[in-house]
Amino acid sequence: MRPYDVAIIGAGFVGSALAGHLSRYYDVVTFDVVPAPPLLKDVDVEHRTCDITRFDEVRDKLGKPRVVIHTAIIQIPAIDEVKERAYEVNVLGTQNLCRLVKETPETSALILTGTWHVFGEREYGGVIDVSFGYRPDKVEDRAKLYVVSKMIQEGLMRFYDDIASEKTYNIMRLGTVLGEHMPEKAAANIFITNGLKGKPITPYLHSMYRPMLYIAIDDVCKAFHSRIKEIMDEGTGTETSERHIFNLFHPKPITILELAEIVKEAIILHTTGKVNPEIKVVDKGLPILFSVGDKRAMHTDIGDIKGFFKIEALKSPKEAIFEIVNGRCAAHR
Ligand SMILES: NC(=O)c1ccc[n+]([C@@H]2O[C@H](COP(=O)([O-])OP(=O)(O)OC[C@H]3O[C@@H](n4cnc5c(N)ncnc54)[C@H](O)[C@@H]3O)[C@@H](O)[C@H]2O)c1
């Protein structure tokens, strides 16, 4: 099989966006259990159908990439419905990729799309930097298995980073990603979709003060591009962040209620006032886990973004939301 530059495993929201961006600079091949992922339809890359839970199949199909990006996942809410399958994909699939990268001489790096969720979602103390640690018991029940998966994935990556010292295993902990094709059930997507239809924007009472960390999808693409360039130029990339772990999110958290307010403001602006959705807080009768002061207690440290990724400044959630709303309005003009 011919050598090539970048293998992207998982062609969902993040994987497809990375494929679109990186294919402008590199020879990219995507892999997914889905034979024709819908978000790849306008992306000109070779796609191979592949199930990462089957070691022999991945070994035979992966070939000889220089860098592998791992975005395949079973996530919330499906993870609670298919727990055994989720274990196979999220844990055993990651183990398979770690092992294959180690055993493939042409491949020098595996990059995992990690998440800020591993920090937990409440009772923050101190500074959230790359060594803040793992708190899967500080998340809502519905997110627990996802966070446990992401924590195990990081553990595997960190183990292999030590075992295979001639390779590099990188963890990019993304904030919740904002982009046109974000998951249907993401709060930002629901707010924008409903708001643009003139329906109320509905944060929940129990979570409206939850501080969230976000990243725009184009900043994810730029950061991965920069990291891959460094790995390609240097072999394994020069030493940058602690243990090859990067916190990749806009450093200032916003609450769900603020997200709702930003969406409302963006909709008013980009529809020139024709649509002005109401914000209606919905009481689901669930225990209130967050208070108005939680955001102020959340201090983050994303390190030297300019040094790591050559990005001057990350887009704020507000800028990202305004762009998405503008794009959707423009599509209907
Ligand atoms: N979307 C976000 O806001 C966000 C935030 C932080 C981190 N992340 C991380 O980014 C990564 C990608 O997230 P996403 O939002 O693009 O998810 P997604 O669900 O859109 O994409 C995941 C893809 O993995 C594929 N997949 C599932 N099982 C597979 C298997 N056995 N073999 C091969 N492919 C398989 C799915 O078919 C899907 O296309 C995940 O690791 C996630 O934890 C996402």
The ligand as an SDF file (V2000), in Angstrom:
LIG
                    3D

 44 48  0  0  0  0  0  0  0  0999 V2000
  -18.0890   17.5380   19.0900 N   0  0  0  0  0  0  0  0  0  0  0  0
  -17.5870   18.1200   20.1770 C   0  0  0  0  0  0  0  0  0  0  0  0
  -18.0760   19.1650   20.6700 O   0  0  0  0  0  0  0  0  0  0  0  0
  -16.3610   17.5240   20.8360 C   0  0  0  0  0  0  0  0  0  0  0  0
  -15.7990   18.1970   21.9360 C   0  0  0  0  0  0  0  0  0  0  0  0
  -14.6700   17.6680   22.5450 C   0  0  0  0  0  0  0  0  0  0  0  0
  -14.1020   16.4920   22.0630 C   0  0  0  0  0  0  0  0  0  0  0  0
  -14.6820   15.8450   21.0020 N   0  0  0  0  0  0  0  0  0  0  0  0
  -14.0760   14.6030   20.5460 C   0  0  0  0  0  0  0  0  0  0  0  0
  -13.8730   14.6910   19.1450 O   0  0  0  0  0  0  0  0  0  0  0  0
  -14.0290   13.3960   18.5600 C   0  0  0  0  0  0  0  0  0  0  0  0
  -15.0230   13.4510   17.4190 C   0  0  0  0  0  0  0  0  0  0  0  0
  -16.2470   13.9560   17.8740 O   0  0  0  0  0  0  0  0  0  0  0  0
  -17.4230   14.2500   16.8260 P   0  0  0  0  0  0  0  0  0  0  0  0
  -18.2930   15.2740   17.4490 O   0  0  0  0  0  0  0  0  0  0  0  0
  -16.8360   14.4640   15.4800 O   0  0  0  0  0  0  0  0  0  0  0  0
  -18.1790   12.8400   16.8660 O   0  0  0  0  0  0  0  0  0  0  0  0
  -19.1010   12.1770   15.7380 P   0  0  0  0  0  0  0  0  0  0  0  0
  -20.0310   11.2890   16.4680 O   0  0  0  0  0  0  0  0  0  0  0  0
  -19.6700   13.2460   14.8600 O   0  0  0  0  0  0  0  0  0  0  0  0
  -18.0650   11.3210   14.8680 O   0  0  0  0  0  0  0  0  0  0  0  0
  -17.5490   10.1020   15.3290 C   0  0  0  0  0  0  0  0  0  0  0  0
  -17.3850    9.1810   14.1400 C   0  0  0  0  0  0  0  0  0  0  0  0
  -16.8060    7.9540   14.6090 O   0  0  0  0  0  0  0  0  0  0  0  0
  -17.3360    6.9230   13.7750 C   0  0  0  0  0  0  0  0  0  0  0  0
  -17.1820    5.6170   14.3910 N   0  0  0  0  0  0  0  0  0  0  0  0
  -17.9220    5.0800   15.3940 C   0  0  0  0  0  0  0  0  0  0  0  0
  -17.5390    3.8260   15.6240 N   0  0  0  0  0  0  0  0  0  0  0  0
  -16.5120    3.5440   14.7870 C   0  0  0  0  0  0  0  0  0  0  0  0
  -15.7050    2.3990   14.5510 C   0  0  0  0  0  0  0  0  0  0  0  0
  -15.8730    1.2590   15.2340 N   0  0  0  0  0  0  0  0  0  0  0  0
  -14.7460    2.4620   13.5970 N   0  0  0  0  0  0  0  0  0  0  0  0
  -14.5850    3.5920   12.8730 C   0  0  0  0  0  0  0  0  0  0  0  0
  -15.3220    4.7000   13.0380 N   0  0  0  0  0  0  0  0  0  0  0  0
  -16.2850    4.6910   13.9930 C   0  0  0  0  0  0  0  0  0  0  0  0
  -18.8020    7.3290   13.6330 C   0  0  0  0  0  0  0  0  0  0  0  0
  -19.4160    6.6360   12.5440 O   0  0  0  0  0  0  0  0  0  0  0  0
  -18.7100    8.8180   13.4410 C   0  0  0  0  0  0  0  0  0  0  0  0
  -18.6750    9.1760   12.0820 O   0  0  0  0  0  0  0  0  0  0  0  0
  -14.4140   12.4480   19.6960 C   0  0  0  0  0  0  0  0  0  0  0  0
  -13.2500   11.8350   20.1920 O   0  0  0  0  0  0  0  0  0  0  0  0
  -14.9650   13.3900   20.7660 C   0  0  0  0  0  0  0  0  0  0  0  0
  -14.7930   12.8560   22.0580 O   0  0  0  0  0  0  0  0  0  0  0  0
  -15.7890   16.3410   20.3710 C   0  0  0  0  0  0  0  0  0  0  0  0
  1  2  1  0
  2  3  2  0
  2  4  1  0
  4  5  1  0
  4 44  2  0
  5  6  2  0
  6  7  1  0
  7  8  2  0
  8  9  1  0
  8 44  1  0
  9 10  1  0
  9 42  1  0
 10 11  1  0
 11 12  1  0
 11 40  1  0
 12 13  1  0
 13 14  1  0
 14 15  2  0
 14 16  1  0
 14 17  1  0
 17 18  1  0
 18 19  2  0
 18 20  1  0
 18 21  1  0
 21 22  1  0
 22 23  1  0
 23 24  1  0
 23 38  1  0
 24 25  1  0
 25 26  1  0
 25 36  1  0
 26 27  1  0
 26 35  1  0
 27 28  2  0
 28 29  1  0
 29 30  1  0
 29 35  2  0
 30 31  1  0
 30 32  2  0
 32 33  1  0
 33 34  2  0
 34 35  1  0
 36 37  1  0
 36 38  1  0
 38 39  1  0
 40 41  1  0
 40 42  1  0
 42 43  1  0
M  CHG  2   8   1  16  -1
M  END
$$$$
